[in-house]
Amino acid sequence: MERMGRYVAFLRGINVGGKNLILMPEMRALFGSSGLSHVETFIQSGNVKFTWDGTDLQLLKIKLERRLEILLGQRVAVIMRSLEELQDAVRNDPFMSVSTNLPVKYYVCFLEKIPEHLPELPLRNEKEGLEVIMIRGANVYIVSHEVKGRYGFPNNFIEKELGLLSTARNWNTVQKITGIH
């Protein structure tokens, strides 16, 4: 049984590369008409904060995925986290211990579930400049180093290495969603 309260839905692949385009007023309306209240969206990449008084988060996830599929004509994965869980992650900032003089970006990949098998860390993809520094529950924390003038995006790497569906967000975005900077 889930606890009533504030949640965040991270939608995989929304408004990225011209695919699965949805305007934020439409997104808020879809979530509101699904029985959720205090619906807020953050940037255009599919981040929705809401209040919910239900008891089965998995059932809500399936309902939202079905409604998004009807609206967009293809499946969109929804990965949920409680706002409290996200706030705890930000307060216990896994990137505080990263020491570098080089430009980096920080990401978190939200997995569909906790991995059964954890890889030895740090897990690296040198070509993309990606380094997994921590896996805490179903959240994977990644440092992206600049390679040839660009930063690697971790989602495909994480899905391949862990064999689980994932959606990645910049750490700054997660901090903004939680209201903790």
C-alpha positions as CSV (number, residue, x, y, z in Angstrom):
1,M,0.0,0.0,0.0
2,E,1.3,3.4,-0.9
3,R,1.1,6.4,1.3
4,M,-1.1,9.4,0.3
5,G,0.9,12.5,-0.6
6,R,2.9,14.2,-3.2
7,Y,4.5,12.3,-6.1
8,V,6.5,13.0,-9.2
9,A,5.9,11.1,-12.5
10,F,8.9,11.1,-14.9
11,L,7.7,10.3,-18.4
12,R,10.3,8.6,-20.6
13,G,10.9,10.2,-24.0
14,I,8.4,13.1,-23.9
15,N,9.2,16.1,-26.2
16,V,12.7,14.8,-27.0
17,G,13.9,15.0,-30.6
18,G,10.5,15.9,-31.9
19,K,8.9,12.7,-30.6
20,N,5.9,12.3,-28.3
21,L,5.1,16.0,-28.4
22,I,2.7,17.1,-25.8
23,L,2.0,20.6,-24.5
24,M,2.2,21.1,-20.8
25,P,-1.4,22.3,-20.4
26,E,-2.5,19.1,-22.1
27,M,-0.3,17.1,-19.7
28,R,-1.7,18.8,-16.7
29,A,-5.2,18.2,-18.0
30,L,-4.5,14.5,-18.5
31,F,-3.2,14.1,-15.0
32,G,-6.0,16.2,-13.5
33,S,-8.6,14.2,-15.3
34,S,-7.0,11.0,-13.9
35,G,-8.0,11.9,-10.4
36,L,-4.9,13.8,-9.4
37,S,-4.7,17.2,-7.8
38,H,-2.3,20.1,-7.5
39,V,-0.7,19.1,-10.8
40,E,2.4,20.9,-11.9
41,T,4.8,20.4,-14.8
42,F,8.5,21.1,-14.9
43,I,10.2,22.0,-18.2
44,Q,9.1,20.2,-21.3
45,S,10.7,16.8,-20.8
46,G,7.9,15.1,-18.9
47,N,8.1,15.9,-15.2
48,V,4.8,16.1,-13.4
49,K,4.4,16.7,-9.7
50,F,1.0,15.9,-8.2
51,T,-1.0,15.1,-5.1
52,W,-2.7,11.7,-4.9
53,D,-4.9,10.1,-2.3
54,G,-4.9,6.6,-3.8
55,T,-3.4,3.4,-2.5
56,D,-2.0,1.5,-5.5
57,L,0.8,3.4,-7.3
58,Q,1.4,0.6,-9.8
59,L,-2.3,0.8,-10.9
60,L,-2.0,4.6,-11.2
61,K,1.2,4.2,-13.4
62,I,-0.6,1.8,-15.7
63,K,-3.6,4.1,-16.0
64,L,-1.4,7.1,-16.9
65,E,0.6,5.0,-19.4
66,R,-2.7,3.9,-21.1
67,R,-4.1,7.4,-21.2
68,L,-0.8,8.8,-22.7
69,E,-0.7,6.0,-25.3
70,I,-4.3,7.0,-26.4
71,L,-3.3,10.7,-26.6
72,L,0.1,10.2,-28.3
73,G,-0.5,7.0,-30.3
74,Q,2.4,5.2,-28.7
75,R,3.5,3.8,-25.4
76,V,5.2,6.2,-22.9
77,A,6.8,4.7,-19.8
78,V,5.9,6.5,-16.5
79,I,8.3,6.1,-13.6
80,M,7.1,7.4,-10.3
81,R,8.8,8.6,-7.1
82,S,7.4,10.1,-4.0
83,L,8.4,13.7,-3.5
84,E,9.7,12.8,-0.1
85,E,12.1,10.2,-1.6
86,L,13.4,12.8,-4.1
87,Q,13.9,15.3,-1.4
88,D,15.8,12.8,0.7
89,A,18.0,12.1,-2.4
90,V,18.7,15.8,-2.8
91,R,19.5,16.3,0.9
92,N,21.9,13.4,0.8
93,D,23.5,14.7,-2.4
94,P,25.5,11.9,-3.9
95,F,27.6,14.4,-6.0
96,M,29.0,16.2,-3.0
97,S,32.0,13.9,-2.9
98,V,32.8,14.4,-6.6
99,S,36.0,16.3,-6.9
100,T,37.0,17.5,-10.3
101,N,38.5,20.6,-12.0
102,L,37.0,19.6,-15.3
103,P,33.5,20.6,-16.6
104,V,30.9,17.9,-15.7
105,K,27.2,17.4,-15.6
106,Y,25.3,15.4,-13.1
107,Y,22.4,13.1,-13.9
108,V,20.1,10.7,-12.1
109,C,18.5,7.8,-14.0
110,F,15.2,6.7,-12.4
111,L,14.9,2.9,-13.0
112,E,11.5,1.1,-13.2
113,K,12.6,-1.1,-10.3
114,I,15.5,-1.9,-8.0
115,P,18.1,-3.9,-9.9
116,E,18.5,-7.5,-8.9
117,H,22.3,-7.4,-9.7
118,L,24.5,-4.4,-9.0
119,P,27.6,-3.8,-11.1
120,E,30.9,-3.0,-9.6
121,L,31.3,0.7,-9.3
122,P,32.4,3.0,-10.6
123,L,30.9,1.8,-13.9
124,R,32.3,3.7,-16.9
125,N,31.6,4.4,-20.5
126,E,34.8,6.1,-21.7
127,K,33.4,6.9,-25.2
128,E,30.5,8.9,-23.8
129,G,32.4,10.2,-20.8
130,L,29.9,8.6,-18.3
131,E,30.7,7.4,-14.8
132,V,28.2,5.8,-12.5
133,I,29.2,6.8,-9.0
134,M,26.3,5.4,-7.0
135,I,23.2,3.2,-7.2
136,R,20.8,3.9,-4.3
137,G,17.6,1.9,-4.5
138,A,16.2,2.4,-8.0
139,N,18.1,5.6,-8.7
140,V,21.5,5.7,-10.5
141,Y,23.7,8.7,-10.1
142,I,26.0,9.5,-13.0
143,V,28.8,12.1,-13.7
144,S,29.0,13.1,-17.4
145,H,32.4,14.3,-18.4
146,E,32.9,16.5,-21.5
147,V,34.2,14.5,-24.5
148,K,34.9,16.2,-27.8
149,G,33.0,19.3,-26.8
150,R,29.8,17.5,-25.7
151,Y,28.4,15.6,-22.7
152,G,27.1,12.1,-22.9
153,F,23.5,11.4,-22.0
154,P,23.3,8.3,-19.7
155,N,19.9,6.7,-20.4
156,N,20.9,4.2,-23.1
157,F,24.1,3.2,-21.3
158,I,22.2,2.6,-18.0
159,E,19.4,0.6,-19.7
160,K,22.0,-1.6,-21.5
161,E,24.2,-2.2,-18.4
162,L,21.4,-2.8,-15.9
163,G,18.8,-4.3,-18.3
164,L,16.0,-2.1,-16.9
165,L,13.8,0.7,-18.3
166,S,15.1,4.1,-17.2
167,T,14.6,7.8,-17.7
168,A,17.3,10.3,-17.0
169,R,17.1,13.8,-15.6
170,N,19.7,16.4,-15.0
171,W,20.5,16.8,-11.3
172,N,19.6,20.5,-11.5
173,T,16.1,19.6,-12.7
174,V,15.6,17.2,-9.8
175,Q,16.7,19.9,-7.4
176,K,14.2,22.3,-8.9
177,I,11.4,19.7,-8.7
178,T,12.0,19.1,-5.0
179,G,12.4,22.8,-4.2
180,I,15.8,22.0,-2.6
181,H,18.9,23.6,-4.1
